[in-house]
Amino acid sequence: MVQLIVGKKGKGKTKELLDKVNKEIKTVQGNIVYLDKSTKHMYELNNKVRLINVLDYCIENADEFAGFISGIISQDHDLQQMYLDSFLKIACLEDKDIVPTIEKLEVISKNFDVDFVVSVSMDQTELPESVKDKVIIAL
């Protein structure tokens, strides 16, 4: 399952994402990974959550990003949830169509039973119709 937290930059999406991951760590059976564009939020995350700074890995486009996600999943068979902060930046999707990448995440989610919670810096009204049903929080 892919869930979206949407809102313009500075509206509080990261705080919502951090609150959600820190709440989920208490009930989830498997592992959790948090992908971000820096390690700035390291001390706000529960120490059981693995934080990965995606910008350290020289990802240049959305296909490489999807491969990166698949690589993480292939190395952790207990992975249950992935949180993607600053999604447009880390997936190289700024000013691009997000639908194909969201659809890839949906396929990966179904194939490997990993849930994704994604922070997208777009107003809900700017989202493509095909992904609006995935929004769980709109700020």
N, C-alpha and C positions, 0 to 999 in steps of 0.2 A: 504494500500500500504506500502511496505517495501522498503526503499531506503538505499543504502550503501555508506559510505565514506570510502575508503580504502587507505592503504599505510603503509609502515613500521613505526615502533615506531620512534617518533621524526620528522615526516615529516610535521606536521601541521594540522592533522585531527581535533583536538580539537578546534583550531582557526576557522576552516571552520564550524564546528558544532555550535560554539557559535555565529558566524556571521549569520548563517542561522536562528537559533532560535530567535535572537534579531531582525532580519528583519521580520520574520513571525509573531511575537507578535503584530505587527502593523496592520496586515490584518486579522488574524484568528478570527473567531467568538467565538470559545470555549476556553477551558483551555489547557495549555501546561505543561507537566511534563518533567524534565530533570533528568535522572538517571546517576550517576557517582560513582566512587570508593572513593570519598572524597568530602568535601565541598570547596575545594580549589578555584573553579571558581565561588563561590557565588556572588562576587562583579562584575563579568563580565557579569552576566545574568540580564536581565530586572527583576524588582521586581515582575512582574506579573507571572513569570515562577516559578513553584514549583520545587525546587531542592531536590532530595532524594539521600542520601548516602547509596547505596545498601549494602555496607559492614557492616553497622550497624545491618542488619537483619539476620545474620547467615545463609545465603543461601549456600548450599553445592553442588548443582548440577543444571544442566540445567532445569530439570523438576520443581524443586522448584522455579527457576527463572521465568519460564513461569507461575506458580501459583501466584507468587508475582505480576507479570504484570497484571494478571487477577484480582487480589485483588484490585489493584490500580484503574483499570477501573471500577470495580463494585461499588466503592465508589464515583465516579465522573462521573455522566451521561452527563456532559458538556465537558468531555475530548475529545479533537480533535487531538492532536499530542503528541507523546512521542519521546524524543531524548535520545539515549542510547550511552553514551561515555564509552570508555574502555570496549567495549562489551565482548571481550573474557574473561576479568577478572571478570566483574560483573555477567556474565552468567555461570561462571565456565566452560568455553570452551577452555581454553588454551591447545594446543596440542590435540584437539578433533575435530570431524566433526561438522561443524556449520550448515549444511543443515537441519537436523531435527528441530532445534530451529528456524531457519529462516522460515521454513515452518509453524511452530506453530504460529509465529508472523503474518504470512500472513493470517492464518485462523482467528486469533483474530482480526486482522485489518478489515477483511471483515465482521465478525460477529458484531462488535461493532463500525464500522466506525471511527477507530482511525488510524492515519498514524504514521509510525515509520521511524525515520532517525537514522541509526546505524553506529557508528564509529568502524571499524574493522582493527586491526593492522596486516594486511597481504598485501603483494604486490598483485596487481590485477592478476598477472600470477599464484599465488598460490591458488586463489579462485577456489572452485568447479565450473564446467561448469554451473550447474543448478542455480547458484545465480549471475553469471556474468552480466546478463541483469538488475539487480537491482542497479548496480553501477551508482551513479550520479557524483561522484568526485573520481578520482584516483590520488594519489600524489606519 
